[in-house]
Amino acid sequence: MDEMQKVLGNWQLDVKAIRERMYRAATARERERWHAIWLLARGWSAAQVAEALERDAHTIGDWLEELRQEGPTGLAFEQSGGPPALDPSQQATLKAAVQTAPSGVGLDLAKWTWKGVRQFVEERFACLLSSRTCLNYLHRLRFVLKRPKKRLCKANAEKRAAFVREYMVLRAEAQAKGAKIFFVDEAHFRADVELRRQWVLRGEPALVDSTSPSFGEKATYYSAVCLETGEVLALPVEGNTNAETSVAFLQQLREKFSGLLIVIWDNGPAHRGDALRAYLSTPDLKLHLVALPGYSPDLNPDEAIWDWVREEVTANTCFGTAAKVRKKVDAFFVGLAARAAEVMQRCRRELQAQADQLLLIASQASVELDHVDLIVRSV
């Protein structure tokens, strides 16, 4: 009831005003919608209103949500069956506009929403559309809602292509010499809520409790993943990562797995320095370091491990302290030992597909692969 009063207050409505709008509604459909809102305002539940009006409870929730978002105009009924609000030429103009950034067509918006569509159509064609009609046009014009991926503008395409070729050769060399390839990365998991989409009842707000722990309450990890075996190794560290913590992780990796190791990671500050150079001078270390091209996190399969943790462990959860975060994340990494097949499936990236394709082309053309000297690389 408090939520209903808040909605009405936002649009300067009360029970009397709603009853007057119900009586003055232009169509029976609009009158029915105001009737539903009037009953809700008097304390009826959505289920009770749905039963009284012989409607689905979800429909009642939709009407309330439209009132919440748009106010009285959201309950206006648009007669169907007539000519479309936009002619084919106008629809083509709208389709072209939505394929660009809103700023490109003069709208001061960060992204396209139904409100942006309505503003564009109103300014260009002097036509006011409801939220539902705007959404219908987006679907009709074959738009779908997707979460975008970053287009890495600073990445060097030639260096990325060269790395794919290098990785193809590395895999072949590793297989021939019994070496293991591990992709390595680091990440922080904060004690505060990391928001992710969740299911809530229609019309209800999606809320997650937070005690607002400090920004410094975080658990920091290294992890390494081998795509050929699905093996994962993790190491929690105190504070931030640096050359010393990178040495500690490489030592753990070296102790855990015998034989030649190939470690592929980015060229971050923690992956170079005196401590690392001193460690790499260890006799018979059998460790080969390979740097990813700059601005190319998408080439590192270990990024998928972090996404997995955020999906299964930290999503929509306020832990309060770094110790509680670490307890849950540690348990997740322990459990990965029994999920090797899933690790290999989740962590496979476009890098592996491109390397497979290059290898197929090389084998069909009978091209001999370049040799990679698997010795310690200075950093």
Secondary structure by P-SEA (a helix, b strand, c coil): caaaaaaaaaacccaaaaaaaaaacccaaaaaaaaaaaaaaacccaaaaaaaacccaaaaaaaaaaaacccccccbbbbccccccccaaaaaaaaaaaaccccccccccccccaaaaaaaaaaaccccccaaaaaaaaaaabbbbbbcccccccccaaaaaaaaaaaaaaaaaaaaabbbbbbbbbbbbbcccccccccccccccbbbbbccccccccccbbbbbbccccbbbbbbbcccccaaaaaaaaaaaaaacccbbbbbbccccccccaaaaaaaacccccbbbbbccccccccccaaaaaaaaaaccccccccccaaaaaaaaaaaaaaccccaaaaaaaaccaaaaaaaaaaaaaaaabbbbbbbccccccc
